[in-house]
Amino acid sequence: MMAMSETLLFSDGALTRRQKEMIATFVSSTNHCDYCSDSHGFFYRVHGGSIKSLVALLACDPQSGIFTKAEHALLEFVAAVNRGGESVTPTGVQNLRNHGWTDLQIAEAIHLTALFATFNRVVNAFGLPSRELLADRSLLDAQDSPKATIGPRLVASREARCSGEQGQDSGDQN
């Protein structure tokens, strides 16, 4: 599994590293995997993600208005893939195409989502704690206003995070 993740995640492919870290952070947050959401949230920032978009990913809020229409459509589709096979439809795939995603990018997003859903389950089963990488204020402030007031833990508790119930894949996302 680690060799597969190195090939799929830790390099640019059809999706950029930032897009891959966005997916990994979102899926891991949806699955309440603190270890993975913290680690991939950290690398999302390293690869250019903003604090505002990171907060939205950690809160499982693709509808926050922070993301482009294409990213919003991708995150909604990823949520459907994470829910299960019956939630993934040709209409959802066509919606991504309509937002400019290629079939290779869509396939890579599906593979990444499934891979992280598996990793999240293994990590949660063994109770691996967060490495608290997002507690580093210098990383959080690096690309945003020096007056940013984001605390060391962007999302304080599970209650403030995703319920795991994303909207249904209507195939007609903006």
C-alpha positions as a printed Julia matrix, in Angstrom:
174×3 Matrix{Float64}:
   0.0    0.0     0.0
   2.81   2.43    0.74
   4.38   1.92   -2.7
   1.02   2.62   -4.29
   0.58   5.78   -2.24
   4.06   7.0    -3.19
   3.17   6.66   -6.85
  -0.34   8.09   -6.56
   0.13  10.78   -3.94
   3.67  11.95   -3.52
   4.16  13.16   -7.09
   2.33  15.13   -9.72
   0.3   13.01  -12.09
  -2.96  13.82  -13.8
  -3.69  15.83  -10.62
  -1.21  18.19   -9.01
   0.23  17.44   -5.58
  -1.88  20.27   -4.12
  -5.05  18.76   -5.59
  -4.1   15.35   -4.24
  -3.46  16.75   -0.76
  -6.81  18.58   -0.98
  -8.55  15.26   -1.66
  -6.59  13.43    1.06
  -7.38  16.12    3.64
 -11.07  16.22    2.74
 -11.53  12.43    2.73
  -9.55  12.02    5.97
 -11.59  14.75    7.67
 -14.83  13.18    6.47
 -13.68   9.86    7.92
 -12.62  11.49   11.23
  -9.02  10.4    10.82
  -7.07  13.0    12.81
  -3.68  11.51   11.94
  -4.28  11.71    8.17
  -6.25  14.97    8.08
  -3.5   16.69   10.08
  -0.66  15.24    7.98
  -2.28  15.93    4.64
  -3.6   19.31    5.77
   0.01  20.21    6.57
   1.18  19.15    3.1
  -1.79  20.88    1.47
  -0.45  24.12    2.97
   3.12  23.29    1.93
   1.89  22.88   -1.66
   0.04  26.19   -1.79
  -3.35  25.68   -0.14
  -4.64  28.7     1.79
  -5.69  28.7     5.44
  -9.29  29.43    4.47
  -9.45  26.48    2.1
  -7.73  24.25    4.68
 -10.31  25.21    7.3
 -13.09  24.39    4.81
 -11.51  21.0     4.04
 -11.11  20.16    7.73
 -14.74  21.16    8.31
 -15.82  19.13    5.25
 -17.36  22.22    3.7
 -16.86  22.17   -0.08
 -19.74  24.65   -0.34
 -17.85  27.33    1.62
 -17.36  29.5    -1.45
 -13.57  29.21   -1.06
 -13.1   26.7    -3.86
 -13.38  27.21   -7.6
 -16.44  25.72   -9.27
 -14.24  22.92  -10.65
 -12.76  22.16   -7.19
 -16.22  22.27   -5.62
 -17.5   19.77   -8.18
 -14.46  17.54   -7.56
 -14.93  17.6    -3.77
 -18.64  16.79   -4.08
 -17.75  13.87   -6.34
 -15.02  12.71   -3.94
 -17.61  12.78   -1.13
 -19.84  10.51   -3.24
 -16.95   8.11   -3.92
 -16.12   8.05   -0.2
 -19.75   7.2     0.65
 -19.64   4.1    -1.53
 -19.94   2.65   -5.0
 -23.68   3.13   -5.27
 -23.18   6.9    -4.87
 -20.89   7.16   -7.9
 -22.81   7.66  -11.12
 -22.1    8.4   -14.77
 -23.95  11.68  -14.21
 -21.43  12.63  -11.52
 -18.54  11.8   -13.86
 -20.13  13.86  -16.64
 -20.52  16.76  -14.23
 -16.77  16.68  -13.6
 -16.11  16.61  -17.34
 -18.41  19.62  -17.7
 -16.2   21.42  -15.15
 -13.06  20.7   -17.17
 -11.73  17.57  -15.45
 -10.29  14.92  -17.76
 -11.09  11.24  -17.5
  -7.53  10.59  -16.3
  -7.93  13.2   -13.52
 -11.3   11.74  -12.56
  -9.87   8.2   -12.43
  -6.95   9.41  -10.31
  -9.37  11.17   -7.92
 -11.38   7.94   -7.56
  -8.23   5.92   -6.84
  -6.98   8.47   -4.3
 -10.32   8.62   -2.53
 -10.53   4.84   -2.24
  -6.9    4.64   -1.11
  -7.41   7.22    1.63
 -10.67   5.69    2.77
  -8.68   2.48    3.3
  -5.77   4.25    5.02
  -8.2    6.12    7.3
  -9.84   2.89    8.41
  -6.5    1.23    9.17
  -5.16   4.28   11.05
  -8.39   4.68   13.03
  -8.47   0.97   13.87
  -5.02   1.21   15.43
  -5.75   4.56   17.11
  -2.8    6.5    15.69
  -2.94  10.02   17.14
  -2.48  13.22   15.16
   1.13  14.32   14.85
  -0.08  17.9    15.49
   1.67  19.2    12.37
  -0.96  21.93   11.98
  -0.08  23.3    15.42
   2.92  25.07   13.85
   1.8   28.73   13.58
   4.67  29.62   11.23
   3.24  27.27    8.6
  -0.28  28.54    9.11
   0.77  32.17    8.73
   3.31  31.64    5.94
   1.01  32.44    3.01
  -1.65  34.54    4.65
  -1.94  37.77    6.57
   0.48  38.06    9.5
  -2.55  39.19   11.49
  -4.31  35.86   11.0
  -6.0   34.72   14.19
  -6.27  31.02   13.41
  -5.58  29.0    16.55
  -3.14  26.1    16.76
  -5.94  23.6    16.21
  -8.01  24.69   13.22
 -10.93  22.5    14.17
 -11.17  22.02   17.92
 -13.36  18.94   18.17
 -15.12  16.26   16.21
 -18.41  18.06   16.81
 -17.09  21.01   14.79
 -16.05  18.71   11.94
 -17.85  16.72    9.32
 -20.73  14.58   10.31
 -19.73  12.26    7.49
 -23.01  12.96    5.71
 -22.3   14.94    2.58
 -25.0   16.02    0.14
 -26.17  13.49   -2.4
 -24.47  13.46   -5.81
 -27.06  15.11   -8.01
 -24.65  15.36  -10.9
 -25.59  19.04  -11.26
 -23.03  20.91   -9.21
 -21.98  24.5    -9.9
